Amino acid sequence: MVPDGAVLVANGKQALSLVAQELRERGVRTVLAPDHYCLTMIQPFQLEGLRVRHLPTDALALLDAEVLRHAIADDAHQAVLHCEVYGARAGERLLSALTEARAHGVPVVVDATHSLLAAAHDPGDYLVASLRKLLPVPDGGFALGVGHPALPERAAADEAATQLALTALELGRKPGRSPASVAEYLDAMGAAEEAMLDLLRPVAMSGIALQWLRQLDVQAWRQSRRAHAAQLIAWLIASGHTVLNADTAECGVVVRVRDAPAAEQALLEAGVICPISWPRPEGLPQEAPWRSDLVTLPVDRFPLPSVVTEMKGYLTATVVDSLFVPMRDQVGSGAAQNRWYSGR
């Protein structure tokens, strides 16, 4: 899961920072990135003075292969950020475009945060991931391909962020989903996230997180998430709904909805916390496309004792009829899907 030779840091943003620093030293000036993203994927490059150019994406928010090919030809001083979003791997055309980029000396950075539990990843010059998103650890991330930079000692702020994350993890393990318990957990998780994201300086993963990682039965953890995902996917498909990542759902089951913010809020009121949520960034130009039709449903028992059972009952009662896009209303051909999703 964590490849040999990778540098362990406190979070995924710090892992990207190490890569961004090396790219700048290599003379890279622009990073070609997906037009659907988490801000923490982008900011490390911007903080190193690199321009981020967003490219259209396909139905599952992967880079559009043909657009990428043309963009690569524009400038040799570029790098590509390829994110295995929702666990998805590059198809043949995108894989070919990424290979072509590397052949022309354009470095490829693969972000495997959502595909951390996969057996393999798409090839690239760098591989990064946050460990906190899919594993029960309070901090952690890694960067492969950056050499072995000397990391500074962990400071008081680093330890404080880890303690906040430990508090959130403990609250998440408690049974029940009363409004008060969900609110307490969200407050703790929010405090931990804010503290962690403020830590811009790459430092080593904490001792307790490293200990937990070494003790974790990764195979059992992976199998548990896959089993929960299979139950939920089977129910959704039987109910006439489309799952976009049925083969890569260890990070969560991705479904199309009419209004993602509304669906996420409805689920939250029922105690179901969507594990991947990317709201439209503030300041994004009005004409810029942004996906508001994807919701990720959790596939672990965190923070609910039986998330599949609880979610199925709630979805049947409320969300499906009003928010989910029935299969018959899905966009038709693959080509049409790509044009619609990319906003072109």
Helices and strands as residue ranges (DSSP letters): E 7-9, H 12-25, E 30-34, H 39-47, E 51-55, H 65-72, E 78-83, G 85-87, H 92-103, E 108-111, E 126-130, E 141-144, H 156-173, H 179-197, H 207-215, H 218-238, G 249-251, E 253-256, H 260-269, E 294-297, H 307-314, I 315-319, H 320-323, G 327-329, H 334-342
